[in-house]
């Protein structure tokens, strides 16, 4: 089976020495030759596995053959290819201080077995990974681990061949991309996507062993040009291993699985690398860097006739990519060789960190660093005599934390001879930073978070999302920025930024709990009249310190007054004019501040009674002639606001009209023609409203009688004994109506006759009023009626003759 052949060609020499006894180390003369001081290494955790337990305890797995990832909860996660209670490997969690926990033991079916590649955290906050084998179809699985609930779920079972050794990548749109070595339509491997929002699988590209090669082993990458880059471990025109499978192909394809392009056929020369099993990392120059397992310089001294492997780069060049060998690893120079899982790590210092599981001064591996120009540095030699660690054979890439430490794992040696998880205190510039403006805060105090990522150049690496334990820092983020957040609770708040699915920067802020307060209403009026100002005294007490801040007087959810708390005391004034006449239940509410907690007092009852308004009433004119209209003007005030309601007007006991107040006033005009002359009491009565009682005011209206004009028509000469005819008329000038009543005829000032007006006129005929000759003065007098004033005519001279 090709599957077995691949496994044999990658790990035969590595797994041949699963333990590193001291004698074996001492037998290597090169182990004692160290020309410089390497950074300190810490054995964070040593795997027990079945070797140490002897089957009598629950083993924790055997060796870490894939890279660690740092999740958004601030913990490292990884997997082992073997060990565990069922000997199919485990998932584990490791806190930064070294506390190790098995979180899942693989059982082959139904959950899969043998996790060869790293876990990753997707945008939904769950961890995802792949198994090489097992599952419902025995072909491997895609699985999910929920960080919040700790629930492990198999989300997909590969069907044809499986064999996925590729770390998944996230496009931040719900799709995870990966590759397999044996799945797809042809069983030669494929590129796939898994939609974690819809739980759907798509076969993006199927390898055919044509120009595209076969069996992709290393991970894939979406570069900054938006294309997927990867390698096929086998295929191509040359075959240095003599297996008939070919030396491998580097290629690119778009995310839809079309426009496939061959970039390089490995093994093109005697010194060219071949058998690519690592993925790519994009550098600041936008070249893609990776390694080959074989090729390059001679490695026969390491029982490997296929070469020590190479470091190379692919430069996209705007769609015309080129291949360049950057470095060939040299066993004779004491360098690490034959890098395997993961991809080169781009450190915050801009260098590429490559793990060689073999080679180095001891033969048990080396961590190397390279500039993009190919300048080599020996960072750490594993299992070196006199070193603080005795572990060896690191098979996967290292992970840099935000302190510049490099974390990784080995599969041999260490305390229990099953490998360990190590931390190299390299002290390099951090690739990711997340800092808070303060480490200690109060609730409600704003915290500014600032972050930056210096090693994210591919689209895959730039997928960053924020998380915080209080939910104040969430969502997709750019690789550099800042944001001001408000802690939602007290306690230690963890803020994290996760990029590329595997590297995370954290910041913690200790949010101090607020000091408890007690708010008490010390004095408050029991009753007020609408329009008055109320005063309430409040104290805010605390077990520690003196309280300051803002205090509100609240009733029915409405704030009616606000005041500053000074030395624990507040004096609040409130205008009842802004309320209504009613019964109120009030409480004093202390808002709290960054140091002191909010608190609310008990209830105080306050009655706001209606006020009696002032009614101002005038008549224009107050004295008038009969029939003349009069204007009634009224205004109602209470000193607090504008009143509403209506006013009823009456004359005597009779209501004559009403009017609705407008802006507290009303004006009406009435006809007085139906009223007799005289004096009347006119009253304006306000009916009240929600805040005001009824009130009234009165004025005196005087109606005078109409003036009249009396005229007398009489002959100027009459004969004694003849009949005298007097025509009397009474009129009202410019006033409608006709006078009624009695008129009198006067002779020389003495009444000699009278008559009743009819239609304002009267005729008096008499033969007795002229009994003797002479000269006489006659006049007419109108005696008036209820509405009309009396009047007299002018005097008329009458001569009485005998003949």
ABEGO torsion letter per residue (X at the ends): XAAAAAAAAAAAAAAABABBBAAAAAABAAAABBABBBBBBBBABBBAEAAAAGGABBBAEBEBABBBBBBAAGBBBBBBABEEAAGAEBBBBBBAAGBBBBABBBAGOAAEBGBABBBBBBAAGBBBBBBABEEAAGAEBBBBBBAAAGBBBBABBBAAAEGBABBBBBAGAGBBBBBBAABEAAGAEBBBBBBAAAGBBBBABBBAGBAAEBGBABBBBBBAAGBBBBBBABEEABBAAGAGAEAEBBBBBBAAGBGBBBABBBGABAABBBGBABBBBBBAAGBBBBBBABEEBBAAAAGBAAEAEBBBBBBAGGGBBBBBBABBBBAAAGBBBGBBBEBBBBBAAGBBBBBBABEEAAGAEBBBBBBAAGBBBBABBBGBBGBABABBGBABBBBBBAAGBBBBBBABEEAAGAEBBBBBBAGBBBABBBBBABABBBBGBBBBBBBBBAABABAAAABBBBBBAAGABBEBBBABEBBBBBBABBEBBBBBBBBGGABBBBBBBBBBBBBBBBBBBABBBABBBBGBBBBBBBBBBBABEBBBEBBBBBBGGBBABBBBBBGGBBBBBBBAAABBBBBBBBBBBBAEBAABBBBBBBBBBBBBBBBBBBBBBBBOBABBBBGBBBBBBBBBBAGABBBBEBBBBBBEABBABBBBBBGGBBBBBBBAAABBBEBBBBBBBBAEBAABBBBBBBBBBBBBBBBBBBBBBBBABBBBGBBBBBBBBBBBBGBBEBBBEBBBBBBGGBBABBBBBBGGBBBBBBAAABABBEBBBBBBBBAEBAABBBBBBBBBBBBBBAX
